[in-house]
Structures are given as C-alpha cells and as structure tokens.
Amino acid sequence: FTPSGKTNLDSAKNSIKSMSKGFYGNISGLIDEGVKPSDIANQYAYYKGRLLGMPDNAISIFDEDIQAALSNRDATGAQKAGVMSVRDYEKLLRTSPKTKEAWLKSPGAREEASGYANDILRMFGLRA
C-alpha cells in the first residue's frame, strides 16, 4: 500500500473487475455499472431454492447450475448476451439429471401436478 492506500486499492478493484469481465463477458456492461456477479448469483440461488423446496442459503453461488445461468451459453457452448432468463433457468433445473429428482419431489411439483389433475377433472365435469 501507498501511504494513502488509495492507488493500490483502486488498482486491485480494477484488476478484480477485469477478471470478472473476462470470466463473465456476457455481463461486462453490468459489471462496469457496479453490479457484482455474486449479486446476480444470489438471485439465482434464491430461485433455485424456491423451485426445489430448499433453503436458498444452502446453495452456493458457485453451484454448477447458477454458474450456467450466469455464463448463459447455448447448446454449442457459445456465450449469449446477458444472463439466462428465469424461464430457461427453470427449464434447466427441471430437466437437469442433477436436479430433476429434487424438482419432482418438491412442493412446487406436487402443486403443479395437483393443478393438472384438477383441470382434467373439471374438463370431464367431475369437479366444479
């Protein structure tokens, strides 16, 4: 550090920002505006926890699914602009071999299945 500590601290911040932009090039504009990738990752952790019926604080921001959402790559591996949409992220969590079973056992899946069953019963006039 210099006596004021400012020059090296600013340099370190810029270095970390540059590394983040290198790793998450698709959100480099957001990083320039001061958004931290960890803040975005925390939102995905919250959503994953809610969808799978588990506490979001039990999910690491370095979780493979969260990193996939942040990287936002297509089927060929090319990085797309921005982060993965919530709809695409939900589809990933519902179909991924690592999370599909947890989704099927979650309260949300049971609720959704119950809703489908009620709709079918209504269509046949067996339920009001």
N, CA, C and O of each residue as an XYZ file, in Angstrom:
512
protein
N       0.827     -1.188      0.000
C       0.000      0.000      0.000
C       0.869      1.249      0.000
O       1.974      1.270      0.544
N       0.339      2.270     -0.620
C       0.982      3.567     -0.528
C       0.541      4.176      0.788
O      -0.383      3.654      1.412
N       1.157      5.254      1.235
C       0.734      5.863      2.500
C      -0.767      6.163      2.542
O      -1.388      6.020      3.596
N      -1.353      6.571      1.433
C      -2.787      6.855      1.426
C      -3.599      5.572      1.232
O      -4.772      5.518      1.603
N      -2.981      4.543      0.653
C      -3.653      3.280      0.423
C      -4.593      3.299     -0.773
O      -5.146      2.263     -1.141
N      -4.778      4.448     -1.375
C      -5.778      4.603     -2.428
C      -5.341      4.014     -3.765
O      -6.113      3.293     -4.397
N      -4.153      4.298     -4.197
C      -3.720      3.881     -5.526
C      -3.768      2.373     -5.686
O      -4.315      1.869     -6.667
N      -3.196      1.646     -4.728
C      -3.163      0.197     -4.848
C      -4.544     -0.423     -4.658
O      -4.852     -1.440     -5.280
N      -5.371      0.167     -3.818
C      -6.723     -0.341     -3.617
C      -7.542     -0.181     -4.898
O      -8.250     -1.102     -5.305
N      -7.444      0.982     -5.526
C      -8.133      1.197     -6.788
C      -7.614      0.238     -7.859
O      -8.384     -0.287     -8.663
N      -6.324      0.022     -7.856
C      -5.716     -0.903     -8.813
C      -6.227     -2.325     -8.582
O      -6.526     -3.045     -9.535
N      -6.323     -2.719     -7.326
C      -6.822     -4.063     -7.000
C      -8.279     -4.203     -7.420
O      -8.667     -5.229     -7.979
N      -9.093     -3.176     -7.153
C     -10.502     -3.212     -7.558
C     -10.630     -3.346     -9.074
O     -11.438     -4.134     -9.565
N      -9.837     -2.582     -9.805
C      -9.878     -2.635    -11.268
C      -9.420     -3.992    -11.780
O      -9.954     -4.507    -12.763
N      -8.436     -4.562    -11.114
C      -7.947     -5.884    -11.500
C      -9.030     -6.944    -11.295
O      -9.231     -7.800    -12.157
N      -9.726     -6.891    -10.161
C     -10.812     -7.838     -9.877
C     -11.950     -7.638    -10.878
O     -12.533     -8.607    -11.362
N     -12.260     -6.393    -11.181
C     -13.310     -6.080    -12.147
C     -12.950     -6.642    -13.529
O     -13.804     -7.196    -14.222
N     -11.695     -6.496    -13.916
C     -11.240     -7.016    -15.209
C     -11.331     -8.539    -15.263
O     -11.723     -9.107    -16.283
N     -10.966     -9.198    -14.159
C     -11.081    -10.661    -14.112
C     -12.538    -11.094    -14.220
O     -12.853    -12.058    -14.918
N     -13.419    -10.388    -13.535
C     -14.848    -10.708    -13.591
C     -15.377    -10.537    -15.008
O     -16.141    -11.368    -15.497
N     -14.975     -9.473    -15.653
C     -15.431     -9.217    -17.015
C     -14.881    -10.266    -17.977
O     -15.541    -10.628    -18.951
N     -13.669    -10.756    -17.700
C     -13.098    -11.814    -18.535
C     -13.857    -13.120    -18.381
O     -14.059    -13.842    -19.357
N     -14.271    -13.421    -17.179
C     -14.984    -14.663    -16.910
C     -16.446    -14.566    -17.320
O     -17.007    -15.528    -17.845
N     -17.067    -13.416    -17.084
C     -18.474    -13.193    -17.427
C     -18.578    -12.080    -18.464
O     -19.170    -11.033    -18.203
N     -18.007    -12.308    -19.623
C     -18.016    -11.309    -20.689
C     -19.406    -10.896    -21.117
O     -19.615     -9.777    -21.586
N     -20.356    -11.800    -20.954
C     -21.731    -11.510    -21.352
C     -22.406    -10.457    -20.476
O     -23.420     -9.885    -20.877
N     -21.859    -10.191    -19.284
C     -22.431     -9.164    -18.413
C     -21.408     -8.077    -18.079
O     -21.501     -7.420    -17.043
N     -20.437     -7.898    -18.965
C     -19.391     -6.911    -18.688
C     -19.955     -5.500    -18.532
O     -19.426     -4.705    -17.756
N     -21.012     -5.188    -19.259
C     -21.645     -3.869    -19.116
C     -22.207     -3.666    -17.720
O     -22.084     -2.583    -17.148
N     -22.821     -4.699    -17.174
C     -23.356     -4.622    -15.813
C     -22.230     -4.475    -14.796
O     -22.341     -3.712    -13.836
N     -21.153     -5.207    -15.017
C     -20.002     -5.131    -14.102
C     -19.421     -3.720    -14.122
O     -19.046     -3.187    -13.077
N     -19.346     -3.117    -15.305
C     -18.864     -1.730    -15.414
C     -19.759     -0.769    -14.633
O     -19.288      0.242    -14.112
N     -21.059     -1.091    -14.555
C     -22.001     -0.244    -13.832
C     -21.975     -0.498    -12.329
O     -22.683      0.169    -11.574
N     -21.165     -1.454    -11.892
C     -21.033     -1.714    -10.467
C     -21.809     -2.918     -9.956
O     -21.795     -3.193     -8.756
N     -22.486     -3.643    -10.843
C     -23.214     -4.844    -10.428
C     -22.204     -5.965    -10.222
O     -21.336     -6.201    -11.062
N     -22.333     -6.648     -9.095
C     -21.433     -7.763     -8.802
C     -22.053     -9.062     -9.299
O     -23.239     -9.301     -9.072
N     -21.273     -9.909     -9.973
C     -21.799    -11.214    -10.385
C     -22.387    -11.998     -9.200
O     -23.341    -12.757     -9.375
N     -21.832    -11.822     -8.016
C     -22.359    -12.532     -6.839
C     -23.774    -12.083     -6.495
O     -24.565    -12.880     -5.991
N     -24.105    -10.820     -6.758
C     -25.464    -10.335     -6.505
C     -26.456    -11.030     -7.439
O     -27.554    -11.402     -7.023
N     -26.067    -11.199     -8.688
C     -26.924    -11.892     -9.649
C     -27.023    -13.368     -9.262
O     -28.102    -13.958     -9.304
N     -25.889    -13.957     -8.885
C     -25.865    -15.375     -8.495
C     -26.762    -15.625     -7.284
O     -27.418    -16.663     -7.208
N     -26.798    -14.697     -6.350
C     -27.663    -14.851     -5.176
C     -29.136    -14.902     -5.570
O     -29.927    -15.603     -4.939
N     -29.502    -14.165     -6.605
C     -30.890    -14.205     -7.085
C     -31.214    -15.581     -7.669
O     -32.303    -16.112     -7.450
N     -30.272    -16.150     -8.407
C     -30.472    -17.495     -8.948
C     -30.515    -18.531     -7.825
O     -31.280    -19.493     -7.910
N     -29.715    -18.356     -6.782
C     -29.742    -19.275     -5.637
C     -31.100    -19.216     -4.952
O     -31.657    -20.247     -4.575
N     -31.626    -18.022     -4.795
C     -32.946    -17.857     -4.192
C     -34.000    -18.587     -5.021
O     -34.828    -19.320     -4.479
N     -33.963    -18.383     -6.328
C     -34.959    -19.001     -7.198
C     -34.815    -20.519     -7.197
O     -35.816    -21.234     -7.171
N     -33.584    -21.015     -7.224
C     -33.360    -22.464     -7.199
C     -33.897    -23.054     -5.902
O     -34.545    -24.101     -5.917
N     -33.636    -22.400     -4.797
C     -34.134    -22.869     -3.514
C     -35.646    -22.895     -3.482
O     -36.248    -23.854     -2.999
N     -36.257    -21.850     -3.992
C     -37.716    -21.781     -4.018
C     -38.314    -22.865     -4.903
O     -39.304    -23.496     -4.533
N     -37.715    -23.084     -6.073
C     -38.230    -24.066     -7.021
C     -38.064    -25.493     -6.503
O     -38.956    -26.325     -6.669
N     -36.926    -25.772     -5.880
C     -36.643    -27.134     -5.430
C     -37.070    -27.383     -3.987
O     -36.898    -28.486     -3.468
N     -37.623    -26.365     -3.340
C     -38.102    -26.534     -1.976
C     -36.996    -26.692     -0.958
O     -37.110    -27.481     -0.020
N     -35.933    -25.947     -1.143
C     -34.830    -25.991     -0.192
C     -34.410    -24.571      0.155
O     -34.668    -23.646     -0.616
N     -33.766    -24.384      1.302
C     -33.360    -23.013      1.668
C     -32.303    -22.486      0.700
O     -31.329    -23.170      0.387
N     -32.516    -21.256      0.235
C     -31.571    -20.683     -0.726
C     -30.190    -20.479     -0.128
O     -29.199    -20.475     -0.857
N     -30.105    -20.308      1.196
C     -28.773    -20.120      1.794
C     -27.990    -21.433      1.862
O     -26.828    -21.445      2.267
N     -28.632    -22.540      1.463
C     -27.939    -23.830      1.401
C     -27.300    -24.041      0.032
O     -26.650    -25.058     -0.208
N     -27.490    -23.076     -0.860
C     -26.987    -23.202     -2.229
C     -25.854    -22.211     -2.443
O     -26.011    -21.009     -2.225
N     -24.722    -22.728     -2.868
C     -23.549    -21.892     -3.111
C     -23.720    -21.115     -4.413
O     -24.311    -21.616     -5.369
N     -23.205    -19.905     -4.444
C     -23.251    -19.133     -5.687
C     -22.321    -19.737     -6.739
O     -22.372    -19.359     -7.910
N     -21.476    -20.673     -6.318
C     -20.583    -21.359     -7.251
C     -21.189    -22.669     -7.739
O     -20.525    -23.455     -8.415
N     -22.462    -22.901     -7.391
C     -23.203    -24.067     -7.834
C     -23.158    -24.131     -9.363
O     -23.222    -23.106    -10.041
N     -23.049    -25.333     -9.883
C     -22.927    -25.544    -11.332
C     -24.095    -24.944    -12.112
O     -23.889    -24.343    -13.167
N     -25.304    -25.098    -11.610
C     -26.480    -24.553    -12.311
C     -26.481    -23.028    -12.298
O     -26.854    -22.394    -13.285
N     -26.069    -22.450    -11.194
C     -26.018    -20.990    -11.093
C     -24.946    -20.434    -12.027
O     -25.154    -19.417    -12.689
N     -23.815    -21.099    -12.074
C     -22.758    -20.653    -12.982
C     -23.191    -20.796    -14.438
O     -22.818    -19.976    -15.278
N     -23.973    -21.830    -14.744
C     -24.504    -21.992    -16.103
C     -25.440    -20.834    -16.444
O     -25.425    -20.329    -17.566
N     -26.255    -20.413    -15.471
C     -27.173    -19.300    -15.692
C     -26.407    -17.995    -15.898
O     -26.779    -17.180    -16.742
N     -25.347    -17.800    -15.133
C     -24.545    -16.585    -15.277
C     -23.796    -16.568    -16.611
O     -23.710    -15.531    -17.268
N     -23.258    -17.715    -17.002
C     -22.479    -17.802    -18.246
C     -23.367    -17.708    -19.474
O     -22.960    -17.169    -20.503
N     -24.590    -18.238    -19.365
C     -25.588    -18.162    -20.434
C     -25.039    -18.626    -21.779
O     -24.955    -17.853    -22.733
N     -24.673    -19.883    -21.833
C     -24.159    -20.456    -23.080
C     -25.253    -21.250    -23.778
O     -26.110    -21.860    -23.138
N     -25.202    -21.228    -25.122
C     -26.184    -22.010    -25.868
C     -25.709    -23.460    -25.987
O     -24.693    -23.835    -25.402
N     -26.445    -24.268    -26.744
C     -26.140    -25.698    -26.865
C     -24.764    -25.959    -27.464
O     -24.162    -27.001    -27.203
N     -24.257    -25.012    -28.271
C     -22.943    -25.196    -28.887
C     -21.810    -24.726    -27.976
O     -20.636    -24.932    -28.285
N     -22.158    -24.099    -26.863
C     -21.151    -23.596    -25.936
C     -20.807    -22.134    -26.133
O     -19.991    -21.581    -25.397
N     -21.428    -21.501    -27.129
C     -21.176    -20.077    -27.372
C     -21.920    -19.251    -26.328
O     -23.067    -19.537    -25.986
N     -21.246    -18.227    -25.834
C     -21.837    -17.385    -24.802
C     -22.819    -16.396    -25.424
O     -22.499    -15.692    -26.382
N     -24.026    -16.361    -24.853
C     -25.052    -15.429    -25.322
C     -24.994    -14.177    -24.452
O     -24.429    -14.196    -23.358
N     -25.578    -13.099    -24.941
C     -25.586    -11.838    -24.195
C     -26.467    -11.956    -22.963
O     -27.471    -12.669    -22.969
N     -26.084    -11.257    -21.913
C     -26.877    -11.235    -20.688
C     -26.821    -12.558    -19.944
O     -26.019    -13.437    -20.259
N     -27.682    -12.678    -18.959
C     -27.764    -13.905    -18.173
C     -28.967    -14.714    -18.641
O     -29.805    -14.217    -19.394
N     -29.045    -15.952    -18.194
C     -30.132    -16.835    -18.571
C     -31.455    -16.291    -18.022
O     -31.517    -15.799    -16.896
N     -32.493    -16.387    -18.824
C     -33.808    -15.938    -18.359
C     -34.293    -16.889    -17.266
O     -33.839    -18.029    -17.174
N     -35.213    -16.407    -16.448
C     -35.768    -17.231    -15.373
C     -36.468    -18.447    -15.968
O     -36.385    -19.547    -15.422
N     -37.144    -18.251    -17.068
C     -37.833    -19.370    -17.725
C     -36.844    -20.454    -18.162
O     -37.081    -21.639    -17.929
N     -35.734    -20.049    -18.797
C     -34.714    -21.013    -19.222
C     -34.042    -21.671    -18.023
O     -33.713    -22.857    -18.061
N     -33.840    -20.900    -16.962
C     -33.224    -21.440    -15.754
C     -34.141    -22.484    -15.107
O     -33.683    -23.533    -14.654
N     -35.424    -22.183    -15.074
C     -36.386    -23.142    -14.524
C     -36.385    -24.423    -15.354
O     -36.421    -25.524    -14.805
N     -36.344    -24.276    -16.669
C     -36.295    -25.446    -17.551
C     -35.029    -26.259    -17.281
O     -35.080    -27.488    -17.240
N     -33.915    -25.593    -17.101
C     -32.657    -26.272    -16.787
C     -32.791    -27.072    -15.492
O     -32.395    -28.237    -15.434
N     -33.348    -26.449    -14.458
C     -33.472    -27.115    -13.162
C     -34.452    -28.282    -13.208
O     -34.258    -29.281    -12.517
N     -35.488    -28.164    -14.006
C     -36.483    -29.233    -14.099
C     -35.986    -30.424    -14.912
O     -36.452    -31.545    -14.710
N     -35.048    -30.195    -15.825
C     -34.622    -31.264    -16.731
C     -33.214    -31.787    -16.480
O     -32.864    -32.866    -16.957
N     -32.413    -31.048    -15.749
C     -31.035    -31.475    -15.487
C     -31.031    -32.774    -14.687
O     -31.773    -32.893    -13.712
N     -30.216    -33.746    -15.075
C     -30.154    -35.000    -14.313
C     -29.797    -34.787    -12.836
O     -30.167    -35.597    -11.986
N     -29.088    -33.711    -12.536
C     -28.661    -33.452    -11.155
C     -29.782    -32.874    -10.287
O     -29.764    -33.039     -9.068
N     -30.742    -32.209    -10.896
C     -31.791    -31.545    -10.108
C     -33.204    -32.035    -10.409
O     -34.148    -31.677     -9.704
N     -33.356    -32.841    -11.439
C     -34.701    -33.279    -11.838
C     -35.411    -34.026    -10.707
O     -36.589    -33.783    -10.444
N     -34.702    -34.925    -10.047
C     -35.323    -35.698     -8.964
C     -35.752    -34.797     -7.812
O     -36.826    -34.981     -7.238
N     -34.913    -33.825     -7.477
C     -35.260    -32.882     -6.408
C     -36.499    -32.074     -6.808
O     -37.369    -31.809     -5.979
N     -36.569    -31.689     -8.074
C     -37.735    -30.946     -8.549
C     -38.990    -31.799     -8.433
O     -40.024    -31.320     -7.968
N     -38.906    -33.062     -8.854
C     -40.082    -33.934     -8.823
C     -40.591    -34.177     -7.407
O     -41.774    -34.454     -7.213
N     -39.705    -34.075     -6.415
C     -40.093    -34.286     -5.019
C     -40.460    -32.981     -4.309
O     -40.840    -32.997     -3.138
N     -40.349    -31.870     -5.005
C     -40.576    -30.570     -4.371
C     -42.067    -30.268     -4.206
O     -42.904    -30.813     -4.926
N     -42.385    -29.396     -3.255
C     -43.781    -28.974     -3.085
C     -44.355    -28.326     -4.351
O     -45.538    -28.489     -4.650
N     -43.535    -27.608     -5.078
C     -43.996    -26.946     -6.302
C     -44.423    -27.947     -7.367
O     -45.411    -27.726     -8.067
N     -43.686    -29.042     -7.492
C     -44.040    -30.067     -8.477
C     -45.352    -30.746     -8.088
O     -46.203    -31.013     -8.937
N     -45.498    -31.018     -6.801
C     -46.756    -31.638     -6.337
C     -47.935    -30.701     -6.580
O     -49.007    -31.138     -7.001
N     -47.736    -29.429     -6.317
C     -48.787    -28.441     -6.542
C     -49.159    -28.368     -8.021
O     -50.336    -28.314     -8.377
N     -48.140    -28.366     -8.870
C     -48.377    -28.296    -10.307
C     -49.129    -29.541    -10.792
O     -50.071    -29.432    -11.577
N     -48.714    -30.717    -10.327
C     -49.391    -31.963    -10.712
C     -50.834    -31.959    -10.222
O     -51.735    -32.397    -10.936
N     -51.050    -31.476     -9.032
C     -52.399    -31.390     -8.479
C     -53.261    -30.453     -9.317
O     -54.436    -30.727     -9.559
N     -52.675    -29.360     -9.751
C     -53.393    -28.410    -10.611
C     -53.797    -29.044    -11.934
O     -54.911    -28.832    -12.415
N     -52.884    -29.830    -12.527
C     -53.210    -30.521    -13.779
C     -54.346    -31.515    -13.561
O     -55.268    -31.604    -14.372
N     -54.273    -32.255    -12.465
C     -55.319    -33.240    -12.167
C     -56.668    -32.540    -11.987
O     -57.681    -33.015    -12.501
N     -56.692    -31.435    -11.276
C     -57.937    -30.680    -11.093
C     -58.479    -30.159    -12.417
O     -59.689    -30.172    -12.644
N     -57.591    -29.704    -13.287
C     -58.020    -29.213    -14.601
C     -58.659    -30.328    -15.417
O     -59.675    -30.114    -16.078
N     -58.072    -31.507    -15.374
C     -58.621    -32.649    -16.119
C     -59.988    -33.023    -15.559
O     -60.927    -33.278    -16.313
N     -60.093    -33.054    -14.248
C     -61.378    -33.377    -13.627
C     -62.444    -32.349    -13.998
O     -63.598    -32.714    -14.222
N     -62.080    -31.080    -14.066
C     -63.014    -30.024    -14.456
C     -63.465    -30.210    -15.910
O     -64.636    -30.022    -16.238
N     -62.508    -30.586    -16.777
C     -62.847    -30.774    -18.200
C     -63.879    -31.885    -18.381
O     -64.710    -31.820    -19.286
N     -63.828    -32.892    -17.532
C     -64.774    -34.001    -17.619
C     -66.012    -33.771    -16.760
O     -66.874    -34.643    -16.644
N     -66.087    -32.602    -16.167
C     -67.259    -32.256    -15.370
C     -67.332    -32.963    -14.031
O     -68.396    -33.010    -13.415
N     -66.239    -33.504    -13.579
C     -66.229    -34.219    -12.312
C     -65.879    -33.321    -11.119
O     -65.913    -33.746     -9.964
N     -65.550    -32.093    -11.432
C     -65.190    -31.146    -10.382
C     -65.627    -29.757    -10.807
O     -65.530    -29.391    -11.978
N     -66.099    -29.004     -9.861
C     -66.577    -27.652    -10.173
C     -65.436    -26.678    -10.262
O     -65.654    -25.494    -10.517
